Amino acid sequence: MSTHDRLLTVAKAAERLGTSERFPRRLIAERRIAFVKVGRHVRIAESVLDAYIEAQTVQPAVRRARSRYGRAA
């Protein structure tokens, strides 16, 4: 997290993820994502959210060319 990183509310983080507020709150409760407490308010840094999205991104599988003869038994 950089010092110039923008802090997002749980609602803004949920909007960015395209989920309800319950999902980022669960990530926070399960300590699966870093967060900042400002008094009683909870904030999530943009860079942390970006890193979470990157870590959860699944790359497409590489398809191999099919053999025209099939498999041997």
C-alpha positions as CSV (number, residue, x, y, z in Angstrom):
1,M,0.0,0.0,0.0
2,S,1.5,3.3,-1.0
3,T,1.2,6.5,1.0
4,H,-0.7,8.2,-1.8
5,D,-3.2,5.3,-2.2
6,R,-6.9,6.2,-2.1
7,L,-8.9,4.6,0.6
8,L,-12.3,3.2,-0.5
9,T,-15.4,2.6,1.7
10,V,-16.8,-0.8,1.8
11,A,-19.6,0.3,-0.4
12,K,-17.2,1.7,-3.0
13,A,-15.1,-1.5,-2.9
14,A,-18.2,-3.6,-3.4
15,E,-19.2,-1.4,-6.3
16,R,-15.7,-1.9,-7.8
17,L,-16.0,-5.6,-7.4
18,G,-19.5,-5.7,-8.7
19,T,-20.8,-7.4,-5.5
20,S,-23.0,-6.5,-2.5
21,E,-21.4,-4.9,0.5
22,R,-21.6,-8.2,2.3
23,F,-18.8,-9.7,0.2
24,P,-16.0,-7.2,1.1
25,R,-17.2,-7.3,4.7
26,R,-16.7,-11.0,4.7
27,L,-13.2,-10.7,3.2
28,I,-12.4,-8.3,6.0
29,A,-13.9,-10.5,8.7
30,E,-12.0,-13.5,7.4
31,R,-8.8,-11.4,7.1
32,R,-8.5,-12.4,3.5
33,I,-7.8,-8.8,2.5
34,A,-5.9,-6.0,4.1
35,F,-7.9,-3.0,5.5
36,V,-7.5,0.2,7.4
37,K,-9.5,1.2,10.5
38,V,-10.1,4.9,10.8
39,G,-11.8,5.2,14.1
40,R,-14.8,2.9,13.8
41,H,-14.8,3.1,10.0
42,V,-13.2,0.5,7.7
43,R,-11.4,1.4,4.5
44,I,-9.8,-0.6,1.8
45,A,-6.8,0.8,-0.2
46,E,-7.2,0.8,-4.0
47,S,-3.9,-1.0,-4.4
48,V,-5.0,-3.8,-2.0
49,L,-8.2,-4.2,-4.0
50,D,-6.3,-4.2,-7.3
51,A,-3.9,-6.9,-5.9
52,Y,-6.8,-9.0,-4.7
53,I,-8.5,-8.8,-8.1
54,E,-5.2,-9.8,-9.8
55,A,-4.6,-12.7,-7.4
56,Q,-8.2,-14.0,-8.0
57,T,-8.0,-13.7,-11.8
58,V,-8.0,-17.1,-13.5
59,Q,-6.1,-17.3,-16.8
60,P,-7.6,-19.1,-19.7
61,A,-6.4,-22.7,-20.4
62,V,-4.3,-23.2,-23.4
63,R,-6.0,-25.6,-25.8
64,R,-3.9,-28.1,-27.6
65,A,-4.6,-29.1,-31.1
66,R,-6.6,-32.3,-31.3
67,S,-5.1,-35.3,-33.0
68,R,-7.1,-36.3,-35.9
69,Y,-6.5,-40.0,-35.1
70,G,-7.9,-39.9,-31.5
71,R,-6.5,-41.8,-28.6
72,A,-5.2,-45.4,-28.6
73,A,-7.0,-47.8,-26.3
